[in-house]
């Protein structure tokens, strides 16, 4: 058994997960608690410190053998200082998360944006392993982005880099919570697919898509459009096609900007596998600026899923 351990924390608005990771990046034990927001930052820090000690104890590891802890958190993060400038969902400003946690735990604590931590996990042990540069795109409530260039996390001069979901793909389009209109995530996120499914079902009450949503108490989700399309529902087919075009448009923008070795697509909708990948690859093949080049960006499904930010977080020490 390893003599050295690290803990990766995936801090979310609903839950916070800590995983004890060995030197081979194997997660030995994982524990998830409710984040229980709203609460003062000091309370949440105490909560996470207890979680770290609990995950080590339950794994039968002396906490003194934990060399460092890495936290993936939403918000703009200065990874050098461990300070979170702003976290909209938590309501914290200029949060000294890294230094506060070091005082509570007595070991080095590294802090990074959660999407960046997840991307780094995929880069080290997931579908981007073995590549030099990668962009990880998470299709969820919004569109999250994590960018790894030459083995380094790219987070911009102010820690807010990589917000690819807030690049505009439809000028003067749908209003976004960021204050812009027509952001990519308003058309290509899983939430956008759910909302578009609901609108199409309301317009076409005869459709199978409408039936599936009604059977679920009127609550649409991204999977329903794919399920109805698989049963030859024309309405669902059109909804999915429009959505895939929106996802593809943003993907080509990302590829044209960074030309990474690989783009990894994550989020629950990635469970659709080739039904998702093949149309996106077709769009990229037709529109990528380097489409006639011999070295093309590969598009893959993210493989670590919920473990990505834990593995990435546990390895943040490598970035310092």
Backbone torsions as a table, in degrees:
resi	resn	phi	psi	omega
1	UNK	NA	146.0	-177.9
2	UNK	-61.2	148.1	175.7
3	UNK	-93.8	-6.7	-175.1
4	UNK	-132.0	133.5	-177.3
5	UNK	-132.3	157.7	174.8
6	UNK	-137.9	155.2	180.0
7	UNK	-117.6	131.5	173.8
8	UNK	-108.6	134.7	-179.2
9	UNK	-118.3	129.5	174.2
10	UNK	-107.8	101.9	-175.8
11	UNK	-95.0	116.0	178.3
12	UNK	-119.5	171.2	-179.0
13	UNK	-70.0	-25.2	-179.0
14	UNK	-102.8	-45.2	-178.8
15	UNK	-132.1	158.9	173.0
16	UNK	-128.1	127.5	-176.6
17	UNK	-116.6	135.1	174.3
18	UNK	-120.2	137.5	177.9
19	UNK	-128.9	133.4	175.8
20	UNK	-88.1	123.2	-172.3
21	UNK	-119.9	136.8	178.8
22	UNK	-91.0	-174.6	-174.8
23	UNK	-69.7	-15.9	176.6
24	UNK	-96.3	11.1	-179.4
25	UNK	66.5	23.6	174.1
26	UNK	-85.4	131.2	177.3
27	UNK	-80.9	112.7	-176.7
28	UNK	-81.2	-34.5	179.2
29	UNK	-158.1	144.6	-177.7
30	UNK	-134.9	142.3	-177.1
31	UNK	-139.4	133.8	179.7
32	UNK	-122.0	127.6	175.7
33	UNK	-120.9	161.3	174.3
34	UNK	-69.5	140.5	176.3
35	UNK	-71.6	-32.0	174.9
36	UNK	59.0	50.3	173.3
37	UNK	-81.4	155.9	-2.5
38	UNK	-81.4	148.2	176.1
39	UNK	-159.2	156.2	177.6
40	UNK	-62.4	152.3	-179.2
41	UNK	-57.5	-38.0	-179.0
42	UNK	-62.3	-38.3	178.4
43	UNK	-65.5	-42.1	-179.2
44	UNK	-66.1	-37.2	177.9
45	UNK	-63.2	-43.8	177.4
46	UNK	-61.5	-40.8	179.1
47	UNK	-59.5	-47.1	-179.6
48	UNK	-68.9	-35.7	177.8
49	UNK	-63.2	-42.0	177.6
50	UNK	-64.7	-38.6	179.0
51	UNK	-62.9	-42.9	178.9
52	UNK	-61.0	-45.3	-179.7
53	UNK	-67.2	-36.4	-179.0
54	UNK	-67.3	-40.6	-177.6
55	UNK	-68.4	-34.5	176.6
56	UNK	-70.3	-44.1	-179.2
57	UNK	-61.5	-45.2	-178.7
58	UNK	-66.7	-24.0	177.4
59	UNK	-87.1	-3.4	-179.9
60	UNK	74.8	29.6	-178.2
61	UNK	-115.1	131.8	176.0
62	UNK	-64.9	127.2	-176.2
63	UNK	-61.1	-23.7	178.3
64	UNK	-62.9	-19.0	179.8
65	UNK	-88.2	0.7	176.8
66	UNK	-83.3	111.4	-173.6
67	UNK	-76.4	-36.1	179.7
68	UNK	-161.2	165.1	178.9
69	UNK	-130.1	138.7	176.9
70	UNK	-124.1	132.6	-176.4
71	UNK	-115.9	126.2	171.3
72	UNK	-99.0	116.4	-176.3
73	UNK	-127.5	148.6	171.3
74	UNK	-63.4	156.2	175.2
75	UNK	111.6	176.0	176.6
76	UNK	-86.7	125.0	-171.6
77	UNK	-122.5	131.8	169.1
78	UNK	-92.1	101.5	-173.7
79	UNK	-68.4	-19.5	178.7
80	UNK	-74.3	-39.2	-177.3
81	UNK	-98.8	-15.2	-176.7
82	UNK	75.7	16.4	-178.0
83	UNK	-97.9	135.2	176.2
84	UNK	-96.4	111.2	-176.2
85	UNK	-63.8	-49.5	179.4
86	UNK	-153.5	131.7	176.0
87	UNK	-125.8	100.4	-171.4
88	UNK	-58.1	-43.5	-175.2
89	UNK	-72.1	-26.5	-178.4
90	UNK	-93.4	-24.0	-179.5
91	UNK	79.0	19.6	-179.8
92	UNK	-98.4	140.5	176.0
93	UNK	-119.7	137.9	177.3
94	UNK	46.5	55.9	-175.2
95	UNK	-85.4	117.6	-179.9
96	UNK	-81.6	59.0	-173.1
97	UNK	-61.1	-47.1	-176.4
98	UNK	-61.3	-53.7	-177.0
99	UNK	-67.1	-36.5	178.3
100	UNK	-62.4	-44.4	-178.8
101	UNK	-69.6	-33.1	176.9
102	UNK	-62.9	-39.2	178.3
103	UNK	-65.2	-37.1	-178.2
104	UNK	-75.1	-32.5	-170.7
105	UNK	-110.0	-17.9	176.8
106	UNK	71.6	23.9	175.4
107	UNK	-142.4	170.4	179.7
108	UNK	-66.6	136.3	178.7
109	UNK	-127.2	127.2	179.2
110	UNK	-112.8	144.3	-176.3
111	UNK	-127.7	139.1	179.5
112	UNK	-149.4	157.1	172.9
113	UNK	-56.7	142.1	-173.7
114	UNK	-63.1	-38.5	178.6
115	UNK	-66.9	-36.7	177.1
116	UNK	-66.4	-41.3	178.7
117	UNK	-62.7	-42.3	179.3
118	UNK	-65.2	-41.0	178.1
119	UNK	-62.8	-39.2	179.9
120	UNK	-66.7	-35.7	175.3
121	UNK	-62.4	-44.6	177.7
122	UNK	-64.0	-35.1	-179.6
123	UNK	-68.0	-37.7	-177.3
124	UNK	-82.0	-41.1	-171.3
125	UNK	-135.6	2.6	-176.6
126	UNK	-110.6	-145.3	-173.2
127	UNK	-74.5	-9.2	176.3
128	UNK	-99.7	5.7	-178.9
129	UNK	-64.2	135.4	178.3
130	UNK	92.5	-7.0	177.9
131	UNK	-98.8	161.2	-179.3
132	UNK	-85.0	-43.0	-177.7
133	UNK	-133.8	142.7	-176.7
134	UNK	-149.5	149.4	169.5
135	UNK	-122.9	125.9	178.3
136	UNK	-105.0	125.7	-176.1
137	UNK	-114.8	120.9	179.8
138	UNK	-106.9	117.6	179.9
139	UNK	-94.3	99.6	-177.6
140	UNK	-136.8	-135.1	176.5
141	UNK	-58.4	-39.5	170.8
142	UNK	-122.8	-155.6	172.1
143	UNK	-122.2	112.3	179.7
144	UNK	-92.3	151.1	179.3
145	UNK	-137.0	138.2	173.8
146	UNK	-131.0	129.6	-172.8
147	UNK	-119.8	124.1	176.6
148	UNK	-116.9	116.9	179.9
149	UNK	-119.1	121.1	-178.3
150	UNK	51.5	41.3	175.9
151	UNK	80.6	0.2	-178.9
152	UNK	-112.1	140.7	174.2
153	UNK	-70.3	126.8	176.0
154	UNK	-95.7	118.7	-179.4
155	UNK	-128.9	8.5	177.1
156	UNK	78.6	176.4	-177.4
157	UNK	-70.2	-24.0	-174.3
158	UNK	-119.4	10.8	178.7
159	UNK	82.0	-0.3	-176.9
160	UNK	-105.4	12.3	179.5
161	UNK	-69.9	160.9	176.5
162	UNK	88.0	8.1	179.3
163	UNK	-80.7	65.0	-174.4
164	UNK	-68.0	-23.3	178.3
165	UNK	-65.5	-18.7	-178.7
166	UNK	-106.4	27.2	164.8
167	UNK	-90.5	140.8	-174.4
168	UNK	-84.1	128.7	176.1
169	UNK	-112.2	-15.5	176.5
170	UNK	-132.9	102.9	-176.5
171	UNK	-62.8	134.0	-177.3
172	UNK	58.8	32.3	-179.0
173	UNK	-86.9	-146.6	-175.8
174	UNK	-61.5	138.3	179.1
175	UNK	-68.3	139.0	-179.4
176	UNK	-113.4	153.6	-179.3
177	UNK	-63.5	-17.8	179.9
178	UNK	-76.6	-12.1	179.7
179	UNK	106.6	-11.7	177.7
180	UNK	-92.5	174.4	174.5
181	UNK	-121.5	140.1	174.7
182	UNK	82.4	21.4	179.2
183	UNK	-61.6	148.6	-179.4
184	UNK	-52.2	-41.8	-175.7
185	UNK	-69.4	-16.3	176.6
186	UNK	-76.7	-9.3	179.7
187	UNK	-123.1	-30.3	-172.2
188	UNK	-111.7	0.9	178.9
189	UNK	-80.6	167.5	175.3
190	UNK	-64.5	-35.5	177.3
191	UNK	-63.4	-40.7	178.6
192	UNK	-61.1	-39.9	177.9
193	UNK	-63.8	-40.6	177.7
194	UNK	-63.1	-45.5	-178.7
195	UNK	-66.6	-39.7	178.2
196	UNK	-68.0	-33.9	177.0
197	UNK	-64.6	-43.4	-179.9
198	UNK	-62.8	-43.1	-179.6
199	UNK	-65.0	-42.3	-179.4
200	UNK	-68.0	-38.2	-179.9
201	UNK	-65.8	-37.5	179.0
202	UNK	-66.3	-36.0	179.9
203	UNK	-75.9	-25.6	-178.2
204	UNK	-128.0	75.8	-177.9
205	UNK	-64.3	-13.0	179.0
206	UNK	-83.3	-8.3	-173.3
207	UNK	-78.8	155.9	174.5
208	UNK	-65.1	-34.1	178.0
209	UNK	-58.1	-42.9	177.1
210	UNK	-61.3	-43.1	-179.6
211	UNK	-61.4	-44.8	-179.1
212	UNK	-63.8	-39.8	179.2
213	UNK	-67.7	-41.9	178.6
214	UNK	-62.4	-39.7	179.1
215	UNK	-64.1	-22.6	179.8
216	UNK	-98.3	26.0	177.7
217	UNK	72.2	23.9	179.2
218	UNK	81.3	9.6	-178.0
219	UNK	-104.4	110.2	-179.4
220	UNK	-80.8	154.3	168.1
221	UNK	-139.4	169.1	-174.1
222	UNK	-63.4	-30.1	-176.3
223	UNK	-68.9	-29.9	-174.1
224	UNK	-61.5	-38.5	-179.8
225	UNK	-63.9	-41.1	177.9
226	UNK	-67.0	-40.3	179.6
227	UNK	-62.8	-45.0	-179.6
228	UNK	-68.1	-38.0	178.1
229	UNK	-62.4	-38.6	-179.9
230	UNK	-63.3	-21.3	178.1
231	UNK	-103.6	25.4	173.1
232	UNK	64.8	30.5	175.4
233	UNK	-79.6	117.1	-174.3
234	UNK	-64.8	-36.4	-179.3
235	UNK	-64.5	-48.2	179.5
236	UNK	-63.0	-38.9	179.6
237	UNK	-59.3	-42.2	-179.9
238	UNK	-68.4	-39.4	179.0
239	UNK	-61.9	-47.2	-178.7
240	UNK	-65.4	-40.9	-179.6
241	UNK	-62.0	-44.8	178.4
242	UNK	-61.9	-41.9	-178.6
243	UNK	-66.4	-44.1	178.7
244	UNK	-61.7	-37.4	176.6
245	UNK	-63.6	-38.0	178.5
246	UNK	-67.8	-42.5	177.5
247	UNK	-63.3	-45.3	-178.5
248	UNK	-61.8	-38.5	179.0
249	UNK	-58.6	-48.2	179.2
250	UNK	-66.7	-37.6	179.6
251	UNK	-62.1	-42.7	178.9
252	UNK	-63.5	-39.1	176.5
253	UNK	-59.0	-45.0	179.7
254	UNK	-62.9	-46.0	-178.6
255	UNK	-65.4	-42.2	179.7
256	UNK	-64.9	-28.2	-179.8
257	UNK	-78.4	-45.1	-171.8
258	UNK	-109.3	-24.2	-174.3
259	UNK	43.2	57.2	179.6
260	UNK	-74.7	166.5	174.7
261	UNK	-63.7	-37.9	-173.5
262	UNK	-148.5	146.6	169.4
263	UNK	-114.9	123.7	179.1
264	UNK	-103.9	129.7	-178.4
265	UNK	-108.1	123.0	-179.6
266	UNK	-123.0	-171.7	-173.3
267	UNK	99.8	161.3	-176.2
268	UNK	-56.6	-34.1	-177.4
269	UNK	-68.4	-16.7	178.6
270	UNK	-66.6	-13.3	175.7
271	UNK	-63.7	-13.5	178.3
272	UNK	-72.2	-12.5	172.8
273	UNK	59.9	-128.9	-174.7
274	UNK	-64.8	-26.0	177.6
275	UNK	-62.5	-28.8	176.1
276	UNK	-87.0	-47.7	-172.2
277	UNK	-67.5	-44.9	-173.3
278	UNK	-59.9	-48.0	178.2
279	UNK	-64.7	-35.8	179.3
280	UNK	-66.5	-40.9	177.8
281	UNK	-62.1	-38.4	179.9
282	UNK	-63.5	-42.2	179.2
283	UNK	-64.8	-46.4	-179.8
284	UNK	-62.4	-42.7	-179.9
285	UNK	-60.7	-32.2	-177.5
286	UNK	-84.4	-27.9	-169.0
287	UNK	-117.7	-16.7	-179.7
288	UNK	-57.3	132.0	-178.2
289	UNK	-57.2	-33.9	-178.0
290	UNK	-95.0	28.8	-172.2
291	UNK	-63.4	-20.4	178.3
292	UNK	-96.3	0.5	-179.3
293	UNK	-78.6	160.6	-178.5
294	UNK	-81.0	-28.3	-179.9
295	UNK	-103.5	107.6	-175.8
296	UNK	-110.5	149.8	174.6
297	UNK	-68.7	130.3	176.6
298	UNK	-89.7	146.3	176.2
299	UNK	-112.2	123.4	-177.7
300	UNK	-131.7	164.0	173.2
301	UNK	-86.4	137.0	174.0
302	UNK	-63.5	143.0	-174.0
303	UNK	-112.4	-22.6	-176.1
304	UNK	-79.9	-18.4	179.7
305	UNK	50.4	-123.5	-174.5
306	UNK	-70.7	-9.3	179.9
307	UNK	-90.5	-8.6	-172.8
308	UNK	-59.5	-49.7	-177.1
309	UNK	-70.1	-27.2	177.2
310	UNK	-69.0	-49.3	179.1
311	UNK	-64.5	-44.7	179.0
312	UNK	-63.5	-43.4	179.1
313	UNK	-61.3	-43.1	-179.4
314	UNK	-62.9	-22.3	-176.9
315	UNK	-104.7	9.8	-178.3
316	UNK	-61.5	-24.0	178.3
317	UNK	-58.1	-27.1	-179.0
318	UNK	-67.4	-20.4	-178.2
319	UNK	-86.2	-1.2	-174.7
320	UNK	-119.0	NA	NA
